[in-house]
Amino acid sequence: MKLEEYLDVWTKGEAYEIIEYLAAAMVAEEQGLSEVAQALRTIALEEASHGARAVKQAGWIKDLREYIEERIREEKEAAVKRHEEASHHEEPWKTLFEFTARDEERHARILEGLLKRL
């Protein structure tokens, strides 16, 4: 496997691990296992760091301004899609889609503020 292909598979795997570790941390927290939850969140952050180092070293983010502009577009698109998806589902999915759509909108606003600082 070529390096570029391996990096793509690796970083996608790391991203999925982050999601799973954070979900497991939520379950642990619900079960009153705060120390377990914190350990799982720490592992998730370390997995994120692994992927981030690979992305940085590979030079996948060449221009910070362009990267942030693209992320703003993608965050806004994700929000629209989540709002739309919410309209097709009952609870508890509707609430989850709406909650995450609002987060995506907030992320876009934060990124817009950062972009003004560049």
Number of C-alpha atoms within 10 A of each C-alpha: 6 6 9 10 9 11 16 13 12 15 19 13 13 19 17 15 16 22 14 14 20 20 16 16 24 19 15 17 15 11 11 11 13 15 12 17 22 16 13 21 20 16 17 23 14 14 19 18 13 15 20 15 12 15 15 11 10 13 10 10 13 10 9 11 14 12 13 17 14 11 16 21 11 14 20 19 15 18 23 17 13 20 18 15 15 20 12 9 12 9 9 9 14 17 14 12 21 19 15 15 24 17 15 21 18 15 17 22 15 12 17 15 11 12 16 8 7 7
